[in-house]
Amino acid sequence: MTTTPADQNPRMSHREVLQSLTGLLMGMFVSILAGTVVASSLPVIVADLHGSQTAYTWVVTATLLATTVSTPIWGKFADLGNRKLLLQIALMMFVLASAAAGFAQDTNFLIAMRIIQGLAGGGMGALSQIVMADILSPRERGKYMGLFGAVMAVGTVGGPLIGGFITDTINWRWNFFVALPVAIVAVIMIQRTLHLPAVTKRSFKIDYWGMILLSAGVSLLLIWMSLGGSEFEWASLTSYLMVAGSVLLLAAFVLVELRAEEPLLNLTLFRNRTFTFAVIASLAVGVSMFGTSVFLSQYMIMARGASAMQAGLMTFPMMAGLLVISTGAGWLISRYGKWKALVVSGSILQVIGLFLLGSIHYDTPFVLVATYMFILGAGVGLVMQNMVLVVQNSVAQRELGVASSAVNFFRTLGGTAGTAGLGALLAVSIPNMLEDRKNELMQALASLGDKAAEVGAALNSGSLPEISSLPEPVRVILESTYGDAVAQLFAVAAPISIITVIAVLLLPNQSLSTQTRTERMRDEQGLVEVDPEHGLAAAAVTTEAAQPTGDAADAPQAPEQGKTLGSGSTAQQRPGNPAGK
């Protein structure tokens, strides 16, 4: 089969790439802002809605849970359909859910809207990585890593600042309205500027059972982790039933995926060493990134007496480390094509940062806390961005959407599990610590005179107290308790992050491709251009260049059919689809 130059989708210029990325970057900013704008304001929001520590955890966990279960679904749809339309659908879902969340009257409704925001966030997170592969080769991506790093930093750091400012000066409800204009503009910009190669139309079956079983199994597991130890005992019938149900649902999911014609998650990807170890590393990174960032804001407010806006400013060093180091690393990767040493260094920095944060107290000098946060941010920045990059570089491009979303899925799964598990640990440890200091607390209350009954009732209400408004004798006790409790969470997360070090050390050191997804798809499918002057010789060179070398042999290979020159057949066989449909 011959192809014409029009079929080749020539490489985009730098200006065209920037134009295509405009709407995508705005969409990413919106999805990040949705998760971070309330980070520094959550204690205020939950207190205003009369929520508990469990509700505080669930406002965050629900979003991450929805993002987790929806990510592989978005990724699979991206391999089958119109990625541009999917991006716009995800953004519109975000717009509607955000508008509704701003009118919440209790934590239950707020959590429900955050779930829908999480579904939209799963789409933006997965699809943005997939679209990048459409227009940029793995080697080129480093040039633009700064843009994505800047968007991530502005959204992650600016979100708490914006949210804190709005909460302190206007009302926390406007946190959910502030990103709506940006989201609407992003939908329009994606329509006007993002031009993607057409997806080859073919018949397929949607794996509904896979979606249901994965969502149910993962959700039940994460709910168990979130509520265990607070709503029910770990060693109880309820706990055992939830774990057993989750295991059965996930086992059923594996069986369904092995037989599905179009599996939601192609389990054969785990034969690829790069994919497997990237998934393991991403699980541990998720705990470090999501779990710690959520509770850092709570540390600043509950242990250091910061306002919502101040808490956003005080967590800036972590995001600064992520932005500066990941941007520099992206430039080095693009220039030299080397990535593994940077990723290994990042995993080690991540462990060091968590261990250091595990040693802080409520009165630790802030310059030390800021240094520890910067180290952790630098480590996470070096690892997190590059896991998707190395996976996209190693897998067959027909599976790129599933593989990319799988890495995001497991990273978010780690973050959701980390937030739920660490939140459950915090909910249990704080009452225990206060019980140990009961006599000291009673003496502090007794010193308040007439205010003792009022302060005691506030502490026993089950809601998060407003630390800054408490009298000094009681406030110091609570600040030190929260400071020690949050530090304990970092000390627990630190050993888990050692898994990341081991996983990235075992990643094959595969060279980065200089081809976009479209170009690699053409090579994998055996679509070669027959030069009218040089005939089969030119075609042979093109086909030979498509063959993997060195560590690239670790990646799943394209089917043999369609590689024979002049065969006239380019049918691509798929599991369960022998006709190549």
Order of alpha helices (4+ residues) and beta strands (2+ residues): alpha-alpha-alpha-alpha-alpha-alpha-alpha-alpha-alpha-alpha-alpha-alpha-alpha-alpha-alpha-alpha-alpha-alpha-alpha-alpha-alpha
